[in-house]
Amino acid sequence: MRFEWLALLAYTRKIESVDGGWVTIKSIQGLPLWRNHNKHNVGTNVGRYIRALEDNHVRIVEARTHTRGPYRLTLRASEIIFDVTVREVGRRLEIRKSRQVLNRKMLFFFTQKYSRAASLFLKGRLSPIPRSSKEPSQSIWQENARDEFSTLAEDGTLDPRLRAIANLAAVRVMDRRGLLSAVTQTLDDSKRRLNKVHDPILNSRFSLASAWNFYRTGYYDIAQHTLDEAKPWLNKTVDSSLAGEIADREGLHLSAVGDYAKALDLLAEGLYARLLVENYDAVQASCFNIGNTLHRMGPQFYEEAEEWLKLSADICHSMRLGRYEALTEIILAKIALETGRVQVFLKWIRTAERFAARSNNAIDISWCHIMRAFYFQTEKRPKEVVDQLVKARRIYYKQNNKPAITDAYLRRKFGDVWDRVIERF
């Protein structure tokens, strides 16, 4: 039992888990030899093991409390060596990996604020700018990237990983302004936060930012040393863009087959990975995919779906992205129509039609016609319904865009006029 416990501590530290290598009593209870023990027995035994190590002047385990945990090896990951592969260690300990899913409401809030701050950064609004007023000593402070990033970094309600991302973004703003002492202080804050999350990608970004700061302040030898220290992190860091793409694609597949809960978890994971590498075109696409999945789940999820879809549209607008398609606006129009907000529907469908015409996106143009058909259906104007469906059908047949599938969908939705559509076509 003692060996299994130490092996679990070593394994968790070695894989550089996002929780910093800490092991809870619940995790210990999952080990093969510990499964019949309750929390009290686990805590008592582990506390006894730690005291025995300390009595022999071996202090390799730290614990917040000896009997309640959590526990962690004080060794660095690079100092831990197994005589079998790490994967084999995990198999023998029967460790079942679980995804650490960010709370979707929290992720929405962070993405909204972080993207807004990034757009301010790209516009050159790095810091508050005083404006003239009647009182020379007074200033009106404008919205700016530094304050927005710093506010997110200090928000104790956010996941430590998200706060670390914001902290590193604040470093970039300060570096651009030449505030090198402030950069050093903020990097110190980042290091404390990273000790809590132990995320390889965040660690690699921190190491690179630190090396650049040493270079900027003239400490060239330390800069090189920091870069050398960063190499192990970089070697273990997967391509976050690729990881985000894979999670996003898996989520879309699960959404298509109706496994919405797992789909949303994967789409959130993909969004987090894309925030790490600041690919905002991919970020807005992730927001769209989450919103579209919620929309597929039915009217009871429309409110949250609208929030995510509007966030996607806002990111596109503020950063001039995603103008190659209008699906976001099309689905927003559909939700508005189905919830009886005709004027909102007209606003979104006109925007969608403008974007679709500008990009000459045939798929979007055909769906704009279909949305118009739904609108005329609610207005009880069958002639216009048929006109719009004929236009849509001609486009998707010309593009060979799964005509049989689209026909089946439209036949269900417009059965009362479908024969007339076929005759016209």
C-alpha positions as CSV (number, residue, x, y, z in Angstrom):
1,M,0.0,0.0,0.0
2,R,2.8,2.4,0.9
3,F,4.5,1.6,-2.5
4,E,1.3,2.3,-4.4
5,W,0.8,5.6,-2.6
6,L,4.3,6.8,-3.4
7,A,4.1,5.5,-7.0
8,L,0.9,7.5,-7.4
9,L,2.6,10.7,-6.1
10,A,5.5,10.1,-8.4
11,Y,3.3,9.4,-11.4
12,T,1.1,12.5,-10.8
13,R,4.2,14.7,-10.4
14,K,5.9,13.2,-13.5
15,I,3.0,13.8,-15.9
16,E,2.9,17.4,-14.8
17,S,-0.9,17.4,-14.2
18,V,-2.8,20.6,-14.4
19,D,-3.4,20.6,-10.7
20,G,0.3,20.9,-10.0
21,G,0.9,17.3,-9.0
22,W,-1.3,17.3,-5.9
23,V,-3.0,14.0,-5.0
24,T,-6.2,13.9,-3.0
25,I,-7.5,11.1,-0.7
26,K,-10.2,10.3,-3.3
27,S,-7.4,9.7,-5.8
28,I,-5.6,7.4,-3.4
29,Q,-8.9,5.5,-2.8
30,G,-8.9,4.7,-6.6
31,L,-5.7,2.6,-6.3
32,P,-6.1,-1.2,-6.5
33,L,-4.9,-1.9,-2.9
34,W,-6.8,1.0,-1.3
35,R,-10.3,0.6,-2.7
36,N,-11.8,-1.0,0.4
37,H,-10.6,1.8,2.7
38,N,-12.7,4.8,3.8
39,K,-11.3,8.3,3.9
40,H,-10.5,8.1,7.6
41,N,-8.4,5.0,7.2
42,V,-6.6,6.4,4.1
43,G,-5.8,9.6,5.9
44,T,-4.5,7.8,9.0
45,N,-2.3,5.5,7.0
46,V,-0.9,8.2,4.8
47,G,-0.2,10.4,7.8
48,R,1.7,7.5,9.4
49,Y,3.8,7.0,6.2
50,I,4.7,10.7,6.1
51,R,5.7,10.8,9.8
52,A,7.9,7.7,9.3
53,L,9.7,9.4,6.4
54,E,10.2,12.6,8.4
55,D,11.5,10.6,11.4
56,N,14.2,9.3,9.0
57,H,14.9,12.9,7.8
58,V,13.4,12.1,4.4
59,R,11.3,15.1,3.4
60,I,10.1,14.3,-0.1
61,V,6.4,14.7,0.5
62,E,4.5,17.9,1.3
63,A,1.0,17.9,2.6
64,R,-1.5,20.6,3.5
65,T,-2.5,18.4,6.3
66,H,-1.1,14.9,7.1
67,T,-4.4,13.1,7.5
68,R,-6.6,15.0,5.0
69,G,-4.2,15.9,2.2
70,P,-3.7,16.7,-0.5
71,Y,-0.2,15.4,-1.0
72,R,2.6,16.1,-3.4
73,L,6.2,15.0,-4.0
74,T,8.7,17.8,-3.5
75,L,10.8,16.4,-6.4
76,R,10.8,18.0,-9.8
77,A,9.3,16.0,-12.7
78,S,12.8,15.7,-14.3
79,E,14.1,14.0,-11.1
80,I,11.6,11.2,-11.2
81,I,12.6,8.1,-13.2
82,F,10.6,4.9,-13.5
83,D,11.9,1.5,-14.6
84,V,8.9,1.2,-17.0
85,T,7.2,3.7,-19.2
86,V,5.0,6.4,-17.6
87,R,2.0,4.9,-19.5
88,E,2.7,1.5,-18.0
89,V,2.8,3.1,-14.5
90,G,-0.6,4.6,-15.1
91,R,-1.9,1.2,-16.3
92,R,-0.6,-0.7,-13.3
93,L,-2.0,1.9,-10.9
94,E,-5.3,1.6,-12.9
95,I,-5.5,5.4,-13.2
96,R,-8.5,6.5,-15.3
97,K,-7.8,9.9,-16.8
98,S,-10.6,12.4,-16.7
99,R,-10.8,15.6,-18.6
100,Q,-10.6,18.8,-16.6
101,V,-13.5,20.7,-18.1
102,L,-13.8,24.4,-17.5
103,N,-17.2,25.7,-16.3
104,R,-19.0,26.9,-19.5
105,K,-20.4,30.0,-17.8
106,M,-16.9,31.0,-16.6
107,L,-15.4,30.3,-20.0
108,F,-17.9,32.5,-21.7
109,F,-17.3,35.4,-19.3
110,F,-13.5,35.0,-19.8
111,T,-13.6,34.7,-23.5
112,Q,-15.9,37.7,-23.8
113,K,-13.6,40.0,-21.7
114,Y,-10.3,38.5,-23.0
115,S,-11.3,38.9,-26.6
116,R,-12.4,42.5,-26.0
117,A,-9.0,43.3,-24.3
118,A,-7.2,41.7,-27.2
119,S,-9.1,43.8,-29.7
120,L,-8.0,46.9,-27.7
121,F,-4.4,45.7,-27.8
122,L,-4.5,45.3,-31.6
123,K,-6.0,48.8,-31.9
124,G,-3.1,50.3,-30.0
125,R,-5.2,51.2,-26.9
126,L,-2.6,49.8,-24.5
127,S,-3.2,52.0,-21.4
128,P,-5.4,54.8,-20.1
129,I,-5.2,58.0,-22.0
130,P,-6.0,61.3,-20.1
131,R,-8.3,63.7,-21.8
132,S,-8.5,67.4,-21.2
133,S,-11.2,68.6,-18.8
134,K,-12.2,71.6,-16.8
135,E,-10.0,70.4,-13.9
136,P,-6.4,69.8,-15.3
137,S,-5.7,67.3,-12.5
138,Q,-8.7,65.1,-13.5
139,S,-8.6,62.6,-16.2
140,I,-11.2,60.5,-17.9
141,W,-9.8,57.0,-18.2
142,Q,-10.6,55.2,-21.4
143,E,-11.1,51.5,-21.9
144,N,-7.7,49.9,-22.5
145,A,-6.0,46.5,-22.8
146,R,-3.8,46.8,-19.7
147,D,-6.6,47.3,-17.3
148,E,-8.8,44.7,-19.0
149,F,-6.1,42.0,-18.9
150,S,-5.1,42.9,-15.3
151,T,-8.7,42.8,-14.1
152,L,-9.1,39.3,-15.4
153,A,-5.8,38.2,-13.9
154,E,-6.9,39.4,-10.5
155,D,-10.4,37.9,-10.7
156,G,-10.4,35.3,-7.9
157,T,-13.6,33.7,-9.3
158,L,-11.8,32.5,-12.4
159,D,-10.0,29.2,-13.0
160,P,-6.3,29.6,-12.2
161,R,-5.4,28.6,-15.8
162,L,-7.5,31.5,-17.2
163,R,-6.0,34.0,-14.8
164,A,-2.5,32.8,-15.9
165,I,-3.4,33.4,-19.5
166,A,-4.6,36.9,-18.7
167,N,-1.5,37.6,-16.6
168,L,0.8,36.7,-19.5
169,A,-1.3,39.0,-21.8
170,A,-0.8,41.8,-19.4
171,V,2.9,41.2,-19.6
172,R,2.8,41.6,-23.3
173,V,1.1,45.0,-23.0
174,M,3.6,46.3,-20.5
175,D,6.5,45.1,-22.6
176,R,5.1,47.0,-25.6
177,R,5.0,50.1,-23.4
178,G,8.6,49.6,-22.1
179,L,7.5,49.1,-18.5
180,L,10.2,46.5,-17.9
181,S,10.1,46.7,-14.0
182,A,6.4,46.1,-14.1
183,V,6.9,43.2,-16.5
184,T,9.3,41.6,-14.0
185,Q,6.8,42.0,-11.2
186,T,3.9,40.6,-13.2
187,L,6.1,37.6,-14.3
188,D,6.7,36.9,-10.6
189,D,3.0,36.9,-10.1
190,S,2.6,34.6,-13.1
191,K,5.1,32.2,-11.7
192,R,3.1,31.9,-8.5
193,R,-0.1,31.2,-10.4
194,L,1.6,28.7,-12.7
195,N,2.7,26.7,-9.7
196,K,-0.9,26.0,-9.0
197,V,-1.9,24.8,-12.5
198,H,1.3,23.3,-13.8
199,D,0.1,23.5,-17.4
200,P,3.0,22.7,-19.9
201,I,1.8,25.1,-22.5
202,L,1.4,28.0,-20.0
203,N,4.8,27.1,-18.6
204,S,6.5,27.3,-22.0
205,R,4.8,30.7,-22.7
206,F,6.0,31.9,-19.2
207,S,9.6,30.8,-19.9
208,L,9.7,32.5,-23.2
209,A,8.3,35.7,-21.8
210,S,10.8,35.6,-18.9
211,A,13.7,35.0,-21.4
212,W,12.6,38.0,-23.5
213,N,12.4,40.2,-20.4
214,F,15.9,39.2,-19.3
215,Y,17.1,40.0,-22.8
216,R,15.4,43.4,-22.8
217,T,17.0,44.3,-19.5
218,G,20.5,43.3,-20.6
219,Y,20.8,40.0,-18.7
220,Y,21.9,38.0,-21.7
221,D,23.4,35.0,-19.9
222,I,20.3,34.6,-17.7
223,A,18.1,35.0,-20.8
224,Q,19.9,32.1,-22.5
225,H,19.8,30.0,-19.3
226,T,16.0,30.6,-19.1
227,L,15.6,29.6,-22.7
228,D,17.5,26.4,-22.0
229,E,15.2,25.8,-19.0
230,A,12.2,26.3,-21.3
231,K,13.3,23.5,-23.7
232,P,12.0,20.6,-21.6
233,W,8.6,22.3,-21.4
234,L,8.6,23.0,-25.1
235,N,9.5,19.4,-25.9
236,K,6.5,18.2,-23.8
237,T,4.1,20.8,-25.1
238,V,1.7,19.5,-27.7
239,D,0.8,21.8,-30.6
240,S,-2.1,23.6,-28.9
241,S,-3.6,24.7,-32.2
242,L,-3.7,21.1,-33.3
243,A,-5.1,20.0,-29.9
244,G,-7.8,22.6,-30.2
245,E,-8.7,21.5,-33.7
246,I,-8.9,17.9,-32.7
247,A,-11.1,18.6,-29.7
248,D,-13.3,20.9,-31.8
249,R,-13.7,18.3,-34.5
250,E,-14.5,15.5,-32.0
251,G,-17.1,17.8,-30.4
252,L,-18.7,18.6,-33.7
253,H,-19.0,14.9,-34.5
254,L,-20.6,14.1,-31.1
255,S,-23.0,17.1,-31.6
256,A,-24.0,15.7,-35.0
257,V,-24.9,12.4,-33.5
258,G,-26.8,14.0,-30.6
259,D,-24.3,13.3,-27.7
260,Y,-24.5,17.0,-26.7
261,A,-23.1,16.8,-23.1
262,K,-19.8,15.3,-24.2
263,A,-19.8,17.5,-27.3
264,L,-20.0,20.6,-25.2
265,D,-17.1,19.4,-23.0
266,L,-14.9,18.8,-26.0
267,L,-15.8,22.1,-27.6
268,A,-15.0,24.0,-24.4
269,E,-11.6,22.1,-24.3
270,G,-11.0,23.2,-27.9
271,L,-11.8,26.8,-27.0
272,Y,-9.4,26.8,-24.1
273,A,-6.6,25.4,-26.3
274,R,-7.3,28.1,-28.9
275,L,-7.2,30.9,-26.3
276,L,-3.8,29.7,-25.3
277,V,-2.4,30.4,-28.8
278,E,-4.5,33.5,-29.4
279,N,-5.9,32.3,-32.7
280,Y,-9.0,34.6,-32.6
281,D,-10.5,33.3,-35.9
282,A,-10.4,29.9,-34.3
283,V,-11.7,31.3,-31.0
284,Q,-14.8,32.8,-32.7
285,A,-15.4,29.5,-34.6
286,S,-15.3,27.7,-31.2
287,C,-17.8,30.1,-29.8
288,F,-20.0,29.5,-32.8
289,N,-19.8,25.7,-32.5
290,I,-20.7,25.8,-28.8
291,G,-23.7,28.1,-29.6
292,N,-24.8,26.0,-32.5
293,T,-24.7,22.8,-30.3
294,L,-26.8,24.5,-27.6
295,H,-29.2,25.6,-30.4
296,R,-29.6,22.0,-31.6
297,M,-30.5,21.0,-28.0
298,G,-33.8,22.8,-28.3
299,P,-35.6,26.0,-27.3
300,Q,-34.8,25.6,-23.6
301,F,-31.2,26.2,-24.5
302,Y,-31.8,29.1,-26.9
303,E,-30.9,31.8,-24.4
304,E,-27.4,30.5,-23.8
305,A,-27.0,29.6,-27.5
306,E,-27.7,33.2,-28.4
307,E,-25.1,34.4,-26.0
308,W,-22.4,32.3,-27.5
309,L,-23.4,33.1,-31.1
310,K,-23.5,36.8,-30.4
311,L,-20.0,36.5,-28.8
312,S,-18.8,34.9,-32.0
313,A,-20.3,37.7,-34.0
314,D,-18.8,40.4,-31.7
315,I,-15.3,38.9,-32.0
316,C,-15.6,38.9,-35.8
317,H,-16.8,42.5,-35.8
318,S,-14.2,43.9,-33.4
319,M,-11.3,42.0,-35.1
320,R,-12.6,41.9,-38.6
321,L,-12.6,38.1,-38.7
322,G,-14.8,35.4,-40.0
323,R,-16.4,37.3,-42.8
324,Y,-16.2,34.3,-45.1
325,E,-19.5,33.0,-43.8
326,A,-22.7,34.1,-42.2
327,L,-23.9,31.0,-40.4
328,T,-23.7,32.8,-37.0
329,E,-26.2,35.5,-38.2
330,I,-28.4,32.9,-39.9
331,I,-28.8,30.8,-36.7
332,L,-29.4,34.0,-34.7
333,A,-32.1,34.9,-37.2
334,K,-33.7,31.4,-36.8
335,I,-33.7,31.6,-33.0
336,A,-35.2,35.1,-33.1
337,L,-38.0,33.9,-35.5
338,E,-38.8,30.8,-33.4
339,T,-39.1,32.9,-30.3
340,G,-41.4,35.4,-32.0
341,R,-39.0,38.4,-32.3
342,V,-39.7,39.4,-35.9
343,Q,-37.8,42.6,-35.9
344,V,-34.7,40.9,-34.4
345,F,-35.1,38.2,-37.1
346,L,-35.2,40.8,-39.8
347,K,-32.0,42.5,-38.4
348,W,-30.0,39.3,-38.4
349,I,-31.2,37.9,-41.7
350,R,-30.4,41.2,-43.5
351,T,-26.9,41.1,-42.0
352,A,-26.5,37.5,-43.0
353,E,-27.7,38.3,-46.6
354,R,-25.2,41.2,-46.8
355,F,-22.3,39.0,-45.6
356,A,-23.3,36.1,-47.9
357,A,-23.5,38.3,-50.9
358,R,-20.1,39.9,-50.2
359,S,-18.3,36.5,-49.8
360,N,-20.4,34.9,-52.6
361,N,-20.8,31.9,-50.2
362,A,-23.4,29.7,-52.0
363,I,-24.2,27.6,-48.9
364,D,-25.0,30.7,-46.9
365,I,-27.0,32.3,-49.7
366,S,-29.2,29.2,-50.0
367,W,-29.8,29.1,-46.2
368,C,-30.7,32.8,-46.2
369,H,-33.4,31.9,-48.7
370,I,-34.6,29.0,-46.5
371,M,-34.7,31.4,-43.5
372,R,-36.8,33.8,-45.5
373,A,-39.1,30.8,-46.4
374,F,-39.6,30.2,-42.7
375,Y,-40.5,33.8,-42.2
376,F,-43.0,33.9,-45.0
377,Q,-44.5,30.6,-43.6
378,T,-45.2,32.4,-40.3
379,E,-46.7,35.3,-42.3
380,K,-48.9,32.8,-44.2
381,R,-47.6,33.8,-47.6
382,P,-47.3,30.5,-49.4
383,K,-46.3,32.0,-52.8
384,E,-43.2,33.7,-51.3
385,V,-42.4,30.5,-49.4
386,V,-42.3,28.6,-52.6
387,D,-40.2,31.3,-54.4
388,Q,-37.6,31.2,-51.6
389,L,-37.4,27.4,-51.5
390,V,-37.0,27.2,-55.3
391,K,-34.1,29.7,-55.2
392,A,-32.5,27.8,-52.3
393,R,-32.9,24.4,-54.1
394,R,-31.4,25.6,-57.3
395,I,-28.3,26.8,-55.4
396,Y,-27.7,23.6,-53.4
397,Y,-28.4,21.3,-56.4
398,K,-25.9,23.3,-58.5
399,Q,-23.3,23.0,-55.7
400,N,-24.2,19.3,-55.2
401,N,-24.3,20.1,-51.5
402,K,-26.1,17.0,-50.1
403,P,-29.3,17.7,-52.0
404,A,-31.1,14.6,-50.8
405,I,-30.5,15.4,-47.1
406,T,-31.5,19.0,-47.6
407,D,-34.6,18.0,-49.5
408,A,-35.7,15.6,-46.8
409,Y,-35.3,18.4,-44.2
410,L,-37.3,20.9,-46.3
411,R,-40.0,18.3,-47.1
412,R,-40.6,17.9,-43.3
413,K,-40.7,21.6,-42.7
414,F,-42.7,22.7,-45.7
415,G,-44.8,19.7,-46.6
416,D,-47.9,21.8,-47.4
417,V,-46.1,23.5,-50.4
418,W,-43.4,21.0,-51.3
419,D,-45.2,19.6,-54.4
420,R,-45.4,23.1,-55.8
421,V,-41.6,23.6,-55.1
422,I,-40.9,20.3,-57.1
423,E,-43.1,21.5,-59.9
424,R,-41.3,24.8,-60.2
425,F,-37.9,23.2,-60.0
